[in-house]
Amino acid sequence: MGPKPDIGWNFGDLVGENRKKIKCKFFQVVTAEGITRLKQHIAHKSEEVETCKKAPKEISVMLRKHLQESKTA
């Protein structure tokens, strides 16, 4: 059995063949540092990435919680 699929892929699409470039399904911005950066973008969690202005609040809160839990795991 392979690794568990990341929840972030529900909210972004791969740009080309590069797994580091992901386009946000809400805001159409492309993050260039991978799925964690996309989750930070939607969760409004990092100063290093533009925050998503169109993600529903409940999705932002869910991803913020997910990021915090994965940090402590």
PDB file of N, CA, C, O and CB in Angstrom:
ATOM      1  N   MET A   1       0.845  -1.181   0.000  1.00  0.00           N
ATOM      2  CA  MET A   1       0.000   0.000   0.000  1.00  0.00           C
ATOM      3  C   MET A   1       0.890   1.244   0.000  1.00  0.00           C
ATOM      4  O   MET A   1       1.832   1.331   0.787  1.00  0.00           O
ATOM      5  CB  MET A   1      -0.961  -0.002   1.225  1.00  0.00           C
ATOM      6  N   GLY A   2       0.597   2.203  -0.875  1.00  0.00           N
ATOM      7  CA  GLY A   2       1.395   3.413  -1.007  1.00  0.00           C
ATOM      8  C   GLY A   2       1.039   4.464   0.027  1.00  0.00           C
ATOM      9  O   GLY A   2       0.192   4.239   0.892  1.00  0.00           O
ATOM     10  N   PRO A   3       1.693   5.616  -0.070  1.00  0.00           N
ATOM     11  CA  PRO A   3       1.409   6.686   0.877  1.00  0.00           C
ATOM     12  C   PRO A   3      -0.024   7.207   0.720  1.00  0.00           C
ATOM     13  O   PRO A   3      -0.613   7.150  -0.359  1.00  0.00           O
ATOM     14  CB  PRO A   3       2.408   7.828   0.691  1.00  0.00           C
ATOM     15  N   LYS A   4      -0.561   7.714   1.829  1.00  0.00           N
ATOM     16  CA  LYS A   4      -1.918   8.253   1.823  1.00  0.00           C
ATOM     17  C   LYS A   4      -1.957   9.512   0.960  1.00  0.00           C
ATOM     18  O   LYS A   4      -1.067  10.355   1.075  1.00  0.00           O
ATOM     19  CB  LYS A   4      -2.400   8.560   3.269  1.00  0.00           C
ATOM     20  N   PRO A   5      -2.971   9.663   0.092  1.00  0.00           N
ATOM     21  CA  PRO A   5      -3.070  10.870  -0.733  1.00  0.00           C
ATOM     22  C   PRO A   5      -3.229  12.114   0.155  1.00  0.00           C
ATOM     23  O   PRO A   5      -3.932  12.068   1.165  1.00  0.00           O
ATOM     24  CB  PRO A   5      -4.264  10.754  -1.722  1.00  0.00           C
ATOM     25  N   ASP A   6      -2.589  13.207  -0.214  1.00  0.00           N
ATOM     26  CA  ASP A   6      -2.646  14.434   0.558  1.00  0.00           C
ATOM     27  C   ASP A   6      -3.968  15.150   0.321  1.00  0.00           C
ATOM     28  O   ASP A   6      -4.437  15.243  -0.813  1.00  0.00           O
ATOM     29  CB  ASP A   6      -1.473  15.347   0.202  1.00  0.00           C
ATOM     30  N   ILE A   7      -4.566  15.655   1.399  1.00  0.00           N
ATOM     31  CA  ILE A   7      -5.840  16.374   1.325  1.00  0.00           C
ATOM     32  C   ILE A   7      -5.750  17.604   0.424  1.00  0.00           C
ATOM     33  O   ILE A   7      -6.750  18.025  -0.157  1.00  0.00           O
ATOM     34  CB  ILE A   7      -6.288  16.790   2.721  1.00  0.00           C
ATOM     35  N   GLY A   8      -4.569  18.170   0.311  1.00  0.00           N
ATOM     36  CA  GLY A   8      -4.375  19.368  -0.498  1.00  0.00           C
ATOM     37  C   GLY A   8      -4.737  19.188  -1.963  1.00  0.00           C
ATOM     38  O   GLY A   8      -5.127  20.147  -2.629  1.00  0.00           O
ATOM     39  N   TRP A   9      -4.609  17.959  -2.473  1.00  0.00           N
ATOM     40  CA  TRP A   9      -4.922  17.712  -3.891  1.00  0.00           C
ATOM     41  C   TRP A   9      -6.399  17.888  -4.197  1.00  0.00           C
ATOM     42  O   TRP A   9      -6.774  17.957  -5.368  1.00  0.00           O
ATOM     43  CB  TRP A   9      -4.490  16.311  -4.287  1.00  0.00           C
ATOM     44  N   ASN A  10      -7.253  17.964  -3.177  1.00  0.00           N
ATOM     45  CA  ASN A  10      -8.682  18.248  -3.407  1.00  0.00           C
ATOM     46  C   ASN A  10      -8.890  19.694  -3.827  1.00  0.00           C
ATOM     47  O   ASN A  10      -9.944  20.032  -4.368  1.00  0.00           O
ATOM     48  CB  ASN A  10      -9.505  17.950  -2.140  1.00  0.00           C
ATOM     49  N   PHE A  11      -7.904  20.553  -3.589  1.00  0.00           N
ATOM     50  CA  PHE A  11      -8.067  21.988  -3.790  1.00  0.00           C
ATOM     51  C   PHE A  11      -7.094  22.578  -4.793  1.00  0.00           C
ATOM     52  O   PHE A  11      -7.047  23.796  -4.961  1.00  0.00           O
ATOM     53  CB  PHE A  11      -7.916  22.693  -2.493  1.00  0.00           C
ATOM     54  N   GLY A  12      -6.311  21.731  -5.466  1.00  0.00           N
ATOM     55  CA  GLY A  12      -5.357  22.221  -6.447  1.00  0.00           C
ATOM     56  C   GLY A  12      -5.154  21.238  -7.579  1.00  0.00           C
ATOM     57  O   GLY A  12      -5.401  20.040  -7.446  1.00  0.00           O
ATOM     58  N   ASP A  13      -4.698  21.777  -8.691  1.00  0.00           N
ATOM     59  CA  ASP A  13      -4.414  20.962  -9.879  1.00  0.00           C
ATOM     60  C   ASP A  13      -2.951  21.118 -10.265  1.00  0.00           C
ATOM     61  O   ASP A  13      -2.397  22.216 -10.219  1.00  0.00           O
ATOM     62  CB  ASP A  13      -5.334  21.364 -11.065  1.00  0.00           C
ATOM     63  N   LEU A  14      -2.344  20.021 -10.639  1.00  0.00           N
ATOM     64  CA  LEU A  14      -0.971  19.992 -11.098  1.00  0.00           C
ATOM     65  C   LEU A  14      -0.832  20.838 -12.367  1.00  0.00           C
ATOM     66  O   LEU A  14      -1.694  20.798 -13.244  1.00  0.00           O
ATOM     67  CB  LEU A  14      -0.513  18.539 -11.352  1.00  0.00           C
ATOM     68  N   VAL A  15       0.251  21.595 -12.454  1.00  0.00           N
ATOM     69  CA  VAL A  15       0.542  22.391 -13.643  1.00  0.00           C
ATOM     70  C   VAL A  15       1.646  21.673 -14.396  1.00  0.00           C
ATOM     71  O   VAL A  15       2.794  21.662 -13.954  1.00  0.00           O
ATOM     72  CB  VAL A  15       0.957  23.868 -13.277  1.00  0.00           C
ATOM     73  N   GLY A  16       1.312  21.080 -15.516  1.00  0.00           N
ATOM     74  CA  GLY A  16       2.288  20.315 -16.290  1.00  0.00           C
ATOM     75  C   GLY A  16       2.714  19.059 -15.552  1.00  0.00           C
ATOM     76  O   GLY A  16       1.912  18.438 -14.854  1.00  0.00           O
ATOM     77  N   GLU A  17       3.974  18.686 -15.706  1.00  0.00           N
ATOM     78  CA  GLU A  17       4.504  17.470 -15.098  1.00  0.00           C
ATOM     79  C   GLU A  17       5.216  17.738 -13.776  1.00  0.00           C
ATOM     80  O   GLU A  17       5.618  16.803 -13.083  1.00  0.00           O
ATOM     81  CB  GLU A  17       5.453  16.790 -16.054  1.00  0.00           C
ATOM     82  N   ASN A  18       5.372  19.002 -13.430  1.00  0.00           N
ATOM     83  CA  ASN A  18       6.129  19.388 -12.245  1.00  0.00           C
ATOM     84  C   ASN A  18       5.238  19.355 -11.007  1.00  0.00           C
ATOM     85  O   ASN A  18       4.308  20.153 -10.896  1.00  0.00           O
ATOM     86  CB  ASN A  18       6.740  20.788 -12.427  1.00  0.00           C
ATOM     87  N   ARG A  19       5.512  18.438 -10.070  1.00  0.00           N
ATOM     88  CA  ARG A  19       4.696  18.301  -8.850  1.00  0.00           C
ATOM     89  C   ARG A  19       4.870  19.480  -7.897  1.00  0.00           C
ATOM     90  O   ARG A  19       4.165  19.570  -6.892  1.00  0.00           O
ATOM     91  CB  ARG A  19       5.054  17.009  -8.125  1.00  0.00           C
ATOM     92  N   LYS A  20       5.779  20.365  -8.195  1.00  0.00           N
ATOM     93  CA  LYS A  20       5.990  21.550  -7.360  1.00  0.00           C
ATOM     94  C   LYS A  20       5.064  22.695  -7.761  1.00  0.00           C
ATOM     95  O   LYS A  20       4.835  23.602  -6.960  1.00  0.00           O
ATOM     96  CB  LYS A  20       7.444  22.005  -7.448  1.00  0.00           C
ATOM     97  N   LYS A  21       4.529  22.676  -8.977  1.00  0.00           N
ATOM     98  CA  LYS A  21       3.658  23.756  -9.448  1.00  0.00           C
ATOM     99  C   LYS A  21       2.207  23.302  -9.407  1.00  0.00           C
ATOM    100  O   LYS A  21       1.803  22.375 -10.110  1.00  0.00           O
ATOM    101  CB  LYS A  21       4.047  24.195 -10.883  1.00  0.00           C
ATOM    102  N   ILE A  22       1.428  23.986  -8.558  1.00  0.00           N
ATOM    103  CA  ILE A  22       0.039  23.599  -8.342  1.00  0.00           C
ATOM    104  C   ILE A  22      -0.838  24.844  -8.416  1.00  0.00           C
ATOM    105  O   ILE A  22      -0.530  25.871  -7.812  1.00  0.00           O
ATOM    106  CB  ILE A  22      -0.137  22.877  -6.974  1.00  0.00           C
ATOM    107  N   LYS A  23      -1.938  24.738  -9.167  1.00  0.00           N
ATOM    108  CA  LYS A  23      -2.860  25.862  -9.314  1.00  0.00           C
ATOM    109  C   LYS A  23      -4.039  25.698  -8.364  1.00  0.00           C
ATOM    110  O   LYS A  23      -4.691  24.654  -8.347  1.00  0.00           O
ATOM    111  CB  LYS A  23      -3.354  25.978 -10.771  1.00  0.00           C
ATOM    112  N   CYS A  24      -4.306  26.729  -7.578  1.00  0.00           N
ATOM    113  CA  CYS A  24      -5.417  26.739  -6.630  1.00  0.00           C
ATOM    114  C   CYS A  24      -6.742  26.708  -7.389  1.00  0.00           C
ATOM    115  O   CYS A  24      -6.936  27.478  -8.330  1.00  0.00           O
ATOM    116  CB  CYS A  24      -5.344  27.984  -5.708  1.00  0.00           C
ATOM    117  N   LYS A  25      -7.649  25.827  -6.988  1.00  0.00           N
ATOM    118  CA  LYS A  25      -8.959  25.716  -7.640  1.00  0.00           C
ATOM    119  C   LYS A  25      -9.874  26.891  -7.303  1.00  0.00           C
ATOM    120  O   LYS A  25     -10.842  27.149  -8.019  1.00  0.00           O
ATOM    121  CB  LYS A  25      -9.634  24.412  -7.237  1.00  0.00           C
ATOM    122  N   PHE A  26      -9.573  27.599  -6.225  1.00  0.00           N
ATOM    123  CA  PHE A  26     -10.421  28.724  -5.826  1.00  0.00           C
ATOM    124  C   PHE A  26      -9.974  30.036  -6.449  1.00  0.00           C
ATOM    125  O   PHE A  26     -10.795  30.784  -6.980  1.00  0.00           O
ATOM    126  CB  PHE A  26     -10.430  28.857  -4.321  1.00  0.00           C
ATOM    127  N   PHE A  27      -8.674  30.321  -6.389  1.00  0.00           N
ATOM    128  CA  PHE A  27      -8.134  31.639  -6.716  1.00  0.00           C
ATOM    129  C   PHE A  27      -7.331  31.650  -8.018  1.00  0.00           C
ATOM    130  O   PHE A  27      -6.967  32.719  -8.507  1.00  0.00           O
ATOM    131  CB  PHE A  27      -7.262  32.124  -5.584  1.00  0.00           C
ATOM    132  N   GLN A  28      -7.057  30.488  -8.576  1.00  0.00           N
ATOM    133  CA  GLN A  28      -6.332  30.320  -9.838  1.00  0.00           C
ATOM    134  C   GLN A  28      -4.872  30.787  -9.784  1.00  0.00           C
ATOM    135  O   GLN A  28      -4.247  30.978 -10.827  1.00  0.00           O
ATOM    136  CB  GLN A  28      -7.047  31.069 -10.925  1.00  0.00           C
ATOM    137  N   VAL A  29      -4.328  30.970  -8.577  1.00  0.00           N
ATOM    138  CA  VAL A  29      -2.917  31.322  -8.435  1.00  0.00           C
ATOM    139  C   VAL A  29      -2.103  30.033  -8.467  1.00  0.00           C
ATOM    140  O   VAL A  29      -2.573  28.986  -8.021  1.00  0.00           O
ATOM    141  CB  VAL A  29      -2.656  32.124  -7.110  1.00  0.00           C
ATOM    142  N   VAL A  30      -0.887  30.110  -8.992  1.00  0.00           N
ATOM    143  CA  VAL A  30      -0.009  28.948  -9.046  1.00  0.00           C
ATOM    144  C   VAL A  30       1.041  29.075  -7.956  1.00  0.00           C
ATOM    145  O   VAL A  30       1.771  30.065  -7.898  1.00  0.00           O
ATOM    146  CB  VAL A  30       0.655  28.810 -10.442  1.00  0.00           C
ATOM    147  N   THR A  31       1.115  28.067  -7.090  1.00  0.00           N
ATOM    148  CA  THR A  31       2.176  28.018  -6.092  1.00  0.00           C
ATOM    149  C   THR A  31       3.317  27.192  -6.669  1.00  0.00           C
ATOM    150  O   THR A  31       3.088  26.225  -7.396  1.00  0.00           O
ATOM    151  CB  THR A  31       1.664  27.417  -4.734  1.00  0.00           C
ATOM    152  N   ALA A  32       4.536  27.576  -6.344  1.00  0.00           N
ATOM    153  CA  ALA A  32       5.694  26.933  -6.962  1.00  0.00           C
ATOM    154  C   ALA A  32       6.508  26.090  -5.996  1.00  0.00           C
ATOM    155  O   ALA A  32       7.615  25.675  -6.339  1.00  0.00           O
ATOM    156  CB  ALA A  32       6.576  27.968  -7.571  1.00  0.00           C
ATOM    157  N   GLU A  33       6.004  25.827  -4.811  1.00  0.00           N
ATOM    158  CA  GLU A  33       6.781  25.082  -3.818  1.00  0.00           C
ATOM    159  C   GLU A  33       6.103  23.795  -3.374  1.00  0.00           C
ATOM    160  O   GLU A  33       6.514  23.206  -2.374  1.00  0.00           O
ATOM    161  CB  GLU A  33       7.037  25.949  -2.618  1.00  0.00           C
ATOM    162  N   GLY A  34       5.092  23.347  -4.075  1.00  0.00           N
ATOM    163  CA  GLY A  34       4.470  22.071  -3.745  1.00  0.00           C
ATOM    164  C   GLY A  34       3.157  22.176  -2.987  1.00  0.00           C
ATOM    165  O   GLY A  34       2.624  23.266  -2.778  1.00  0.00           O
ATOM    166  N   ILE A  35       2.648  21.022  -2.580  1.00  0.00           N
ATOM    167  CA  ILE A  35       1.317  20.913  -1.997  1.00  0.00           C
ATOM    168  C   ILE A  35       1.229  21.602  -0.638  1.00  0.00           C
ATOM    169  O   ILE A  35       0.172  22.132  -0.295  1.00  0.00           O
ATOM    170  CB  ILE A  35       0.929  19.453  -1.861  1.00  0.00           C
ATOM    171  N   THR A  36       2.295  21.610   0.134  1.00  0.00           N
ATOM    172  CA  THR A  36       2.262  22.289   1.432  1.00  0.00           C
ATOM    173  C   THR A  36       2.043  23.779   1.251  1.00  0.00           C
ATOM    174  O   THR A  36       1.268  24.385   1.991  1.00  0.00           O
ATOM    175  CB  THR A  36       3.559  22.037   2.209  1.00  0.00           C
ATOM    176  N   ARG A  37       2.714  24.375   0.280  1.00  0.00           N
ATOM    177  CA  ARG A  37       2.519  25.807   0.014  1.00  0.00           C
ATOM    178  C   ARG A  37       1.078  26.092  -0.420  1.00  0.00           C
ATOM    179  O   ARG A  37       0.508  27.114  -0.036  1.00  0.00           O
ATOM    180  CB  ARG A  37       3.506  26.292  -1.072  1.00  0.00           C
ATOM    181  N   LEU A  38       0.492  25.203  -1.211  1.00  0.00           N
ATOM    182  CA  LEU A  38      -0.901  25.396  -1.609  1.00  0.00           C
ATOM    183  C   LEU A  38      -1.801  25.387  -0.379  1.00  0.00           C
ATOM    184  O   LEU A  38      -2.688  26.231  -0.248  1.00  0.00           O
ATOM    185  CB  LEU A  38      -1.341  24.302  -2.608  1.00  0.00           C
ATOM    186  N   LYS A  39      -1.575  24.438   0.516  1.00  0.00           N
ATOM    187  CA  LYS A  39      -2.387  24.375   1.739  1.00  0.00           C
ATOM    188  C   LYS A  39      -2.181  25.627   2.583  1.00  0.00           C
ATOM    189  O   LYS A  39      -3.135  26.129   3.176  1.00  0.00           O
ATOM    190  CB  LYS A  39      -2.037  23.115   2.563  1.00  0.00           C
ATOM    191  N   GLN A  40      -0.954  26.140   2.649  1.00  0.00           N
ATOM    192  CA  GLN A  40      -0.696  27.380   3.384  1.00  0.00           C
ATOM    193  C   GLN A  40      -1.408  28.558   2.733  1.00  0.00           C
ATOM    194  O   GLN A  40      -1.924  29.432   3.430  1.00  0.00           O
ATOM    195  CB  GLN A  40       0.810  27.654   3.463  1.00  0.00           C
ATOM    196  N   HIS A  41      -1.439  28.588   1.418  1.00  0.00           N
ATOM    197  CA  HIS A  41      -2.127  29.637   0.660  1.00  0.00           C
ATOM    198  C   HIS A  41      -3.613  29.656   1.016  1.00  0.00           C
ATOM    199  O   HIS A  41      -4.170  30.719   1.288  1.00  0.00           O
ATOM    200  CB  HIS A  41      -1.941  29.423  -0.864  1.00  0.00           C
ATOM    201  N   ILE A  42      -4.246  28.509   1.016  1.00  0.00           N
ATOM    202  CA  ILE A  42      -5.676  28.424   1.297  1.00  0.00           C
ATOM    203  C   ILE A  42      -5.963  28.654   2.779  1.00  0.00           C
ATOM    204  O   ILE A  42      -6.981  29.251   3.131  1.00  0.00           O
ATOM    205  CB  ILE A  42      -6.222  27.062   0.862  1.00  0.00           C
ATOM    206  N   ALA A  43      -5.069  28.183   3.645  1.00  0.00           N
ATOM    207  CA  ALA A  43      -5.269  28.301   5.098  1.00  0.00           C
ATOM    208  C   ALA A  43      -4.862  29.672   5.645  1.00  0.00           C
ATOM    209  O   ALA A  43      -5.073  29.957   6.824  1.00  0.00           O
ATOM    210  CB  ALA A  43      -4.479  27.219   5.814  1.00  0.00           C
ATOM    211  N   HIS A  44      -4.279  30.521   4.791  1.00  0.00           N
ATOM    212  CA  HIS A  44      -3.784  31.835   5.233  1.00  0.00           C
ATOM    213  C   HIS A  44      -2.753  31.648   6.344  1.00  0.00           C
ATOM    214  O   HIS A  44      -2.803  32.334   7.365  1.00  0.00           O
ATOM    215  CB  HIS A  44      -4.959  32.738   5.726  1.00  0.00           C
ATOM    216  N   LYS A  45      -1.832  30.728   6.144  1.00  0.00           N
ATOM    217  CA  LYS A  45      -0.935  30.267   7.208  1.00  0.00           C
ATOM    218  C   LYS A  45       0.513  30.713   7.055  1.00  0.00           C
ATOM    219  O   LYS A  45       1.291  30.499   7.985  1.00  0.00           O
ATOM    220  CB  LYS A  45      -0.973  28.786   7.273  1.00  0.00           C
ATOM    221  N   SER A  46       0.918  31.307   5.968  1.00  0.00           N
ATOM    222  CA  SER A  46       2.333  31.629   5.783  1.00  0.00           C
ATOM    223  C   SER A  46       2.495  33.013   5.171  1.00  0.00           C
ATOM    224  O   SER A  46       1.713  33.421   4.312  1.00  0.00           O
ATOM    225  CB  SER A  46       3.015  30.577   4.900  1.00  0.00           C
ATOM    226  N   GLU A  47       3.512  33.721   5.618  1.00  0.00           N
ATOM    227  CA  GLU A  47       3.823  35.029   5.041  1.00  0.00           C
ATOM    228  C   GLU A  47       4.558  34.866   3.709  1.00  0.00           C
ATOM    229  O   GLU A  47       4.727  35.834   2.968  1.00  0.00           O
ATOM    230  CB  GLU A  47       4.673  35.865   6.023  1.00  0.00           C
ATOM    231  N   GLU A  48       4.989  33.653   3.412  1.00  0.00           N
ATOM    232  CA  GLU A  48       5.784  33.385   2.213  1.00  0.00           C
ATOM    233  C   GLU A  48       4.930  33.126   0.968  1.00  0.00           C
ATOM    234  O   GLU A  48       5.463  32.962  -0.130  1.00  0.00           O
ATOM    235  CB  GLU A  48       6.683  32.201   2.459  1.00  0.00           C
ATOM    236  N   VAL A  49       3.611  33.091   1.141  1.00  0.00           N
ATOM    237  CA  VAL A  49       2.727  32.806   0.017  1.00  0.00           C
ATOM    238  C   VAL A  49       1.508  33.725   0.102  1.00  0.00           C
ATOM    239  O   VAL A  49       1.020  34.025   1.192  1.00  0.00           O
ATOM    240  CB  VAL A  49       2.297  31.304   0.007  1.00  0.00           C
ATOM    241  N   GLU A  50       1.026  34.166  -1.057  1.00  0.00           N
ATOM    242  CA  GLU A  50      -0.159  35.013  -1.108  1.00  0.00           C
ATOM    243  C   GLU A  50      -1.370  34.241  -0.562  1.00  0.00           C
ATOM    244  O   GLU A  50      -1.554  33.066  -0.877  1.00  0.00           O
ATOM    245  CB  GLU A  50      -0.425  35.498  -2.563  1.00  0.00           C
ATOM    246  N   THR A  51      -2.187  34.907   0.255  1.00  0.00           N
ATOM    247  CA  THR A  51      -3.356  34.229   0.814  1.00  0.00           C
ATOM    248  C   THR A  51      -4.471  34.134  -0.224  1.00  0.00           C
ATOM    249  O   THR A  51      -4.617  35.002  -1.085  1.00  0.00           O
ATOM    250  CB  THR A  51      -3.858  34.965   2.069  1.00  0.00           C
ATOM    251  N   CYS A  52      -5.246  33.072  -0.123  1.00  0.00           N
ATOM    252  CA  CYS A  52      -6.358  32.834  -1.041  1.00  0.00           C
ATOM    253  C   CYS A  52      -7.539  33.710  -0.635  1.00  0.00           C
ATOM    254  O   CYS A  52      -8.021  33.630   0.495  1.00  0.00           O
ATOM    255  CB  CYS A  52      -6.763  31.330  -1.050  1.00  0.00           C
ATOM    256  N   LYS A  53      -7.988  34.523  -1.538  1.00  0.00           N
ATOM    257  CA  LYS A  53      -9.084  35.440  -1.256  1.00  0.00           C
ATOM    258  C   LYS A  53     -10.451  34.841  -1.565  1.00  0.00           C
ATOM    259  O   LYS A  53     -11.475  35.461  -1.276  1.00  0.00           O
ATOM    260  CB  LYS A  53      -8.900  36.706  -2.040  1.00  0.00           C
ATOM    261  N   LYS A  54     -10.483  33.648  -2.147  1.00  0.00           N
ATOM    262  CA  LYS A  54     -11.764  33.077  -2.578  1.00  0.00           C
ATOM    263  C   LYS A  54     -12.118  31.741  -1.940  1.00  0.00           C
ATOM    264  O   LYS A  54     -13.212  31.225  -2.168  1.00  0.00           O
ATOM    265  CB  LYS A  54     -11.752  32.910  -4.047  1.00  0.00           C
ATOM    266  N   ALA A  55     -11.225  31.176  -1.154  1.00  0.00           N
ATOM    267  CA  ALA A  55     -11.523  29.887  -0.515  1.00  0.00           C
ATOM    268  C   ALA A  55     -12.594  30.085   0.553  1.00  0.00           C
ATOM    269  O   ALA A  55     -12.546  31.064   1.298  1.00  0.00           O
ATOM    270  CB  ALA A  55     -10.237  29.260   0.109  1.00  0.00           C
ATOM    271  N   PRO A  56     -13.554  29.175   0.638  1.00  0.00           N
ATOM    272  CA  PRO A  56     -14.553  29.259   1.704  1.00  0.00           C
ATOM    273  C   PRO A  56     -13.875  29.182   3.074  1.00  0.00           C
ATOM    274  O   PRO A  56     -12.891  28.464   3.253  1.00  0.00           O
ATOM    275  CB  PRO A  56     -15.601  28.128   1.557  1.00  0.00           C
ATOM    276  N   LYS A  57     -14.410  29.924   4.025  1.00  0.00           N
ATOM    277  CA  LYS A  57     -13.811  29.995   5.359  1.00  0.00           C
ATOM    278  C   LYS A  57     -13.659  28.614   5.994  1.00  0.00           C
ATOM    279  O   LYS A  57     -12.643  28.332   6.629  1.00  0.00           O
ATOM    280  CB  LYS A  57     -14.653  30.885   6.261  1.00  0.00           C
ATOM    281  N   GLU A  58     -14.668  27.750   5.824  1.00  0.00           N
ATOM    282  CA  GLU A  58     -14.593  26.423   6.445  1.00  0.00           C
ATOM    283  C   GLU A  58     -13.443  25.586   5.871  1.00  0.00           C
ATOM    284  O   GLU A  58     -12.858  24.769   6.582  1.00  0.00           O
ATOM    285  CB  GLU A  58     -15.920  25.680   6.255  1.00  0.00           C
ATOM    286  N   ILE A  59     -13.120  25.783   4.597  1.00  0.00           N
ATOM    287  CA  ILE A  59     -11.991  25.079   3.981  1.00  0.00           C
ATOM    288  C   ILE A  59     -10.675  25.632   4.546  1.00  0.00           C
ATOM    289  O   ILE A  59      -9.764  24.867   4.862  1.00  0.00           O
ATOM    290  CB  ILE A  59     -12.027  25.224   2.420  1.00  0.00           C
ATOM    291  N   SER A  60     -10.580  26.945   4.671  1.00  0.00           N
ATOM    292  CA  SER A  60      -9.382  27.557   5.244  1.00  0.00           C
ATOM    293  C   SER A  60      -9.140  27.057   6.661  1.00  0.00           C
ATOM    294  O   SER A  60      -8.014  26.705   7.016  1.00  0.00           O
ATOM    295  CB  SER A  60      -9.505  29.082   5.239  1.00  0.00           C
ATOM    296  N   VAL A  61     -10.188  27.025   7.464  1.00  0.00           N
ATOM    297  CA  VAL A  61     -10.073  26.565   8.854  1.00  0.00           C
ATOM    298  C   VAL A  61      -9.668  25.090   8.896  1.00  0.00           C
ATOM    299  O   VAL A  61      -8.812  24.703   9.692  1.00  0.00           O
ATOM    300  CB  VAL A  61     -11.412  26.776   9.611  1.00  0.00           C
ATOM    301  N   MET A  62     -10.275  24.274   8.046  1.00  0.00           N
ATOM    302  CA  MET A  62      -9.962  22.844   8.010  1.00  0.00           C
ATOM    303  C   MET A  62      -8.480  22.627   7.661  1.00  0.00           C
ATOM    304  O   MET A  62      -7.800  21.823   8.299  1.00  0.00           O
ATOM    305  CB  MET A  62     -10.872  22.116   6.982  1.00  0.00           C
ATOM    306  N   LEU A  63      -7.988  23.347   6.651  1.00  0.00           N
ATOM    307  CA  LEU A  63      -6.588  23.178   6.259  1.00  0.00           C
ATOM    308  C   LEU A  63      -5.632  23.738   7.307  1.00  0.00           C
ATOM    309  O   LEU A  63      -4.544  23.194   7.501  1.00  0.00           O
ATOM    310  CB  LEU A  63      -6.334  23.854   4.919  1.00  0.00           C
ATOM    311  N   ARG A  64      -6.018  24.809   7.982  1.00  0.00           N
ATOM    312  CA  ARG A  64      -5.189  25.341   9.065  1.00  0.00           C
ATOM    313  C   ARG A  64      -5.033  24.285  10.157  1.00  0.00           C
ATOM    314  O   ARG A  64      -3.937  24.072  10.675  1.00  0.00           O
ATOM    315  CB  ARG A  64      -5.808  26.644   9.648  1.00  0.00           C
ATOM    316  N   LYS A  65      -6.140  23.626  10.501  1.00  0.00           N
ATOM    317  CA  LYS A  65      -6.113  22.561  11.509  1.00  0.00           C
ATOM    318  C   LYS A  65      -5.257  21.394  11.013  1.00  0.00           C
ATOM    319  O   LYS A  65      -4.444  20.859  11.766  1.00  0.00           O
ATOM    320  CB  LYS A  65      -7.555  22.075  11.837  1.00  0.00           C
ATOM    321  N   HIS A  66      -5.433  21.000   9.756  1.00  0.00           N
ATOM    322  CA  HIS A  66      -4.652  19.916   9.159  1.00  0.00           C
ATOM    323  C   HIS A  66      -3.147  20.220   9.231  1.00  0.00           C
ATOM    324  O   HIS A  66      -2.354  19.353   9.598  1.00  0.00           O
ATOM    325  CB  HIS A  66      -5.083  19.693   7.693  1.00  0.00           C
ATOM    326  N   LEU A  67      -2.763  21.446   8.880  1.00  0.00           N
ATOM    327  CA  LEU A  67      -1.355  21.823   8.915  1.00  0.00           C
ATOM    328  C   LEU A  67      -0.812  21.761  10.338  1.00  0.00           C
ATOM    329  O   LEU A  67       0.310  21.305  10.557  1.00  0.00           O
ATOM    330  CB  LEU A  67      -1.163  23.226   8.336  1.00  0.00           C
ATOM    331  N   GLN A  68      -1.598  22.216  11.297  1.00  0.00           N
ATOM    332  CA  GLN A  68      -1.153  22.184  12.693  1.00  0.00           C
ATOM    333  C   GLN A  68      -0.991  20.753  13.179  1.00  0.00           C
ATOM    334  O   GLN A  68      -0.011  20.430  13.852  1.00  0.00           O
ATOM    335  CB  GLN A  68      -2.143  22.934  13.592  1.00  0.00           C
ATOM    336  N   GLU A  69      -1.951  19.888  12.842  1.00  0.00           N
ATOM    337  CA  GLU A  69      -1.880  18.481  13.265  1.00  0.00           C
ATOM    338  C   GLU A  69      -0.708  17.757  12.614  1.00  0.00           C
ATOM    339  O   GLU A  69      -0.054  16.938  13.261  1.00  0.00           O
ATOM    340  CB  GLU A  69      -3.186  17.757  12.927  1.00  0.00           C
ATOM    341  N   SER A  70      -0.434  18.042  11.354  1.00  0.00           N
ATOM    342  CA  SER A  70       0.675  17.366  10.679  1.00  0.00           C
ATOM    343  C   SER A  70       2.020  17.862  11.217  1.00  0.00           C
ATOM    344  O   SER A  70       3.020  17.147  11.154  1.00  0.00           O
ATOM    345  CB  SER A  70       0.596  17.590   9.154  1.00  0.00           C
ATOM    346  N   LYS A  71       2.037  19.067  11.735  1.00  0.00           N
ATOM    347  CA  LYS A  71       3.253  19.635  12.324  1.00  0.00           C
ATOM    348  C   LYS A  71       3.601  18.928  13.636  1.00  0.00           C
ATOM    349  O   LYS A  71       4.776  18.773  13.969  1.00  0.00           O
ATOM    350  CB  LYS A  71       3.080  21.150  12.564  1.00  0.00           C
ATOM    351  N   THR A  72       2.577  18.502  14.377  1.00  0.00           N
ATOM    352  CA  THR A  72       2.804  17.849  15.666  1.00  0.00           C
ATOM    353  C   THR A  72       2.902  16.340  15.545  1.00  0.00           C
ATOM    354  O   THR A  72       3.287  15.671  16.504  1.00  0.00           O
ATOM    355  CB  THR A  72       1.700  18.204  16.625  1.00  0.00           C
ATOM    356  N   ALA A  73       2.564  15.794  14.394  1.00  0.00           N
ATOM    357  CA  ALA A  73       2.589  14.324  14.226  1.00  0.00           C
ATOM    358  C   ALA A  73       3.988  13.811  14.003  1.00  0.00           C
ATOM    359  O   ALA A  73       4.185  12.607  13.844  1.00  0.00           O
ATOM    360  CB  ALA A  73       1.706  13.901  13.061  1.00  0.00           C
TER     361      ALA A  73
END
